[in-house]
Amino acid sequence: SYFHAKIAIIIMFFLVTGGTGFIGKRVVAQLLSRNIQVVATDINIDQEKNEFESYLNSKNVSLKNLELRELDISSKDNLKQIFDNYKFTNIIACGYQMSNLIDKNPIKGSMVNIVGMTNLFQSVLDYKINRMVFPSSQSIYGTSSSIFNNQAVNEDDYCGLQHQLFTYAVMKLLNEFMAQKYISLHKISIACTRPSVVFGYGRKRSSLMWAEEFATNPALGKPVHLPFPESNKDNYIYVEDCAEQFIELSLKEKLNHFVYNTGSETVSGTELKKIIHELIPDAEITFDENGKPTPFIDDQNDERIRKELSFVPKSLKEGIRAHINEARIANDLNPI
């Protein structure tokens, strides 16, 4: 009946891979706060379980709609088992090997990042998933804005392999290519974002630890030394906003595009320091004037995602304030 069809549309069930990770756990918490049922998976939940659950408790979300399961996305058997057991409507795929892990173990990196992601695209087809959303990366635009005449980069800009430094970026490029093949051949719904520098409290496995420390150290009264010159520019997005974009893209009935820059705000080291000093006047922040600039584009054009979604990310200052307060509360200090 019409009534039952209506109910069926409302009942959503999300699979979140990499669910205990830096961005994944934010996605899980936000889905739970919307009363959406979630199976969060990760490759090693024994190691992550306690910290993950205490993070969710700190967010005051009910765990009644959550299951935590171990999953290796590179294993077809593992995936079949989980998809046969649950009737998922959506996938948000955050599970990925980061640059430092790929360099240590390229075969494992390829299994997870290429075979694993392709397994998920195939699952969207095989199990009639409404939509899959995943983070690609701004690193697919190469290592410098000079490739794009120092203009804000938009989603149609392309960077060839000759300007790539990270295997991670090339893997993301291949994921995007493969997803688009699935979309054009099978008319399924997959979308991705290209996150800029994602900052927030609680980053653990990354070659971008400075994107944690620049706000966490001042929050805890420690000095911070940033490994680039003060004139260096980057585009920043707060981790909660990055997660919110995935969810909004998942829930919107029809999307106009496959790929979206996360965008948000571009600042130099000088401007970043000024914002932190407005929040913590005595923060000690130094830069490496002999260091190289960060190997990313400086600025993203984010008109596309702002037109697509009603959601507006926090200002950089508000994002940094939230980051600082999360760090302070986690360390038994009063928020600012």
N, C-alpha and C positions, 0 to 999 in steps of 0.2 A: 504494500500500500504506500501511498504518498507519505504518510506519517512515518512509516518505518524507514523509507528511503532517506527522509530528512534526519532521523536519528542516526542512521548508519554514517552519514556524512560527518556528524559531529564527533563521533567516537574516534579519537586519534590515538595512535600508538607509535611511539618513536623508538628507533634503534639509534643510539649514539655510540659510535666507535671512538676509541681514545677518550672514553668518558671520564676517566680519573685525571686527565691531563690538565694543563694550564688553562686552555680555552674550553676543553670538553666538560670540565666540572661546572663551569659557569653556564654552559648550555643546559646541562642536566638540572641545575638549581632553578634556572629560569623556566624551564618546561614544567618542573614540579610546582613552581609557584603559580602556574596557569592551570593546575589540576590536570595536566596531560600525563598519561601513562608512559613510562620510560623503562627500557632495558638499556643500562649503561654497560659497555663492555670495555675490556682492556686486556693487554697481553699477559699482564702479571698482576692479578688483583690481590693476591696475598700480601704483596709488598705495599700496595697502595690503599687497601681497604680502610684501615683505621683513620688515616689522614683524610681520605675522601669523605668518610661519614662525619668526621668532626667538622670538616669544611661545610657540609650541608647543614649540620646542626647550627653552625654559627650564622647561617643564612635564614634560620627559623623556617625551613620548608619541611613539610610533612614527607616522610619516606614511604607512606603507604602505597604510592603509585610507582615505586622504584624496585627494580631488580638489578643486581650487579652480577654479571656473568663474565667468565674468562672467554676470550675469543682471539684467535689468530686469523686475521682476514686473508692471509696468504694460503690458508688451508680450506680447500673446497669442502671437505668433510665437516670441519668445524662450522662453516657457514651454513651448510645444508641442515645440520642439526638445529642451529638456532632459528633458521627461517621456517623449518618444519614445526617447531614448537610454539612459535608466536606469530600472530597475524599483524605484522607491522603495516602501517600506512605510510610512514616516512622514515628516511634515514638522514642523519647529520653525521658526516664521516670526518671526525677529527683525528683518527688514529693514523700516525705517520712517523717515519724515522726521520729525525732532524739531521742537519748537516754533519755535526760531529760524529753521530752514530753511523751515518752512511760511509764516511771516510774510514772509520775503524773497521767496518764490515760491509763492503759494497754488495755482497751477495744477499745478505739478510736485508739490506736496504732496498735492493731491487725486488726481492720477494714481497716485502710489505708494500712498498710505494708504487710498484708497477703492477705486479701480479695481483696483489691484494686489492688495490683500487679497481682494477679491471674486473675482478671477481664481484665487487660491489655493484659496478655498472650492470653486469650480467644479472645480478640478483634483482635489480630494479625491474628488469625485463621479465625474469622467470617468475617472480612473486608479485607482479602487478603493483609495485609500490607507487603511491601517488607522486612523490617527488623525492629526489636525493639532493642534498646541498652539501658542498664541501669547500674547505679553504684551499684555494690555490695560493699564489703569493705574489707580492709586488716584485720579488726577485726575478720573475720571468721577464721583466723589462730591462734586465742587464744591470751593470754595475755603476752607471753614471748617467746623470741627466743630460750630459753633453751629447749623447746619442740623439736626443730629441730637442736639440737647440735650447736646452735649459728651460723648456716650457713645461707646464703641468701636463702629465701624461694621461691620455685617455685610453679607454678599453680597446680601441681599434689600432693603437700604436703597437708595433711589433719589433722585437729585438731578435736578431739571428744568433746562432750558436757562437759566432766569433766574438761576441761581447759577453759571453756567459763565463762566470767563474765557478759557480756552485753546481755540483751534481744535483743537489736538491732542487734548484731552479729548473734544470732541464727535465727532471722527473715530473715536476708540476706542469711544465709545458706539455709533456707527453700525456699526462692525465687529462688536461684540457682537450687535447686533440682527440684522444680516445673517447672521452665523454661525448664530444660533438659528433663523432662517428655513430655512436649508439643512438643519439638523438635523431640524426638524419635517417638512419636505417630503420629504426624501430618506433620512432615517434613517442619516445618516453620523455619524462620530465626530469632533467638534471640541471642544476645551476651551481655556480661557484662565485666566491668573492676573491679578490686579490688583496689580502690584508697588508697595510703598510706596517710601520713599526708598532707592534702590539705591546702596550705596557700595562703593568699591573703587578699586584703583590702575589708572590708564590710561584714564580717561574723557576723550574729546576734544571731541565735538560735542554740547554740551548747554547748556541754560539753568540747569543745576544743578551748575555747576563747583565750588561750595562743598562738594558731597557727595564730591568727590575731595580738595579742599584741606584740609579739616578734619583729616585724618589724614596726608596726604602731606607737607604743609608741616612739621608737627612732626617727622615721620620724618626729614626732611632738614635739621633744625635751623633751619627758617625760621619766622617768626611767621605766624599766620593770623588774619584778621579775618572774622568771619561776619556776613552782611548782615541779621541779624535780632536782636531782643532776647534776652537770656539766658533769659528765661522761656518763650521759644518752644518748643513741643513738636513732635516728629515721630516717626513710626514708621519704623524702619530695618531693612533686610535686606542682608546681605553678598552681593555679586555672585555668588560661587560657589554660595551657597545658592539664590539666585534661579534660576540655571542648572540646579542639581540638581533643583529642583522641576519644571521643564519636562520633564526626562528621566524622572523618576519618574512623572509624569502620562502621558507618552508610552508607557511600558513596562507600566503596570498594565493587566491584561486588560480590566477593566470599571470605569468610573468612575461614581460616584453623582451627580455634578453637572456642570454646564457651566462654572461660574465659581468661582474660589477667590481669596480674599485671600491674599497671600503672608505677611502678618503679620510677626511677630517682635517686636522690642522697641520700646516707646515711651519716650523720655526727653526732658527739657528740655535747654536749652543748658547749664544748670548741671551737670546729671548727665553730659552728654556731656563737658564740660571735666574733670570729676572722673575719668572713665574714662581720658581721654588722659593726665592727670597721673599716674595710677597706673602707666601704661606708660612715659611720658616726663616725669619730674618737672619738668624745666625748660622744658616747652613753653610758648610765648607764645600765648595765645588770647584774643582780644577780640571783643566783640559790638557791633552797632550798636543802641544803646538807642532811637534815634529811627526805626529801620528798621521796616518792616511785618513781621508774622509771615509765615512761609512760607504760600503760598496753597493749602494742602492740609488734609485732615482730620488730626487729631492722632494718632488711635489706630484700629487695625484689630482686629476680632475674628477670630482665625485658627483657631478650633476646627475649622472644616470641613476645612481642608487637613491639620491634624494628625491628624484621624480618618481621612482618606482614605489618607494615606501613612505608611509606617513612618519616614520621614525626619524628623529633627528639626534645624532650623537651629542654627547656632552661637549662643552667647550674644553679645550686642553687644560685650562686651569681647574675646572671642576673635576675632570678625570684624574688629574694629579692629586687634587685634594682627597678624592675617594681612595686612591692608591695609598697615600700617606696614612689616612685614617685606618684603612684595613691593616696596614703594617703595624701601626701603633696599638690597635685593639688586640691583634694577635700576640703582641708582646707586652700585654697588660699595662699599656699606657693610655692616657685619656686622649680621645680624638681632638683634633684642632678645630 
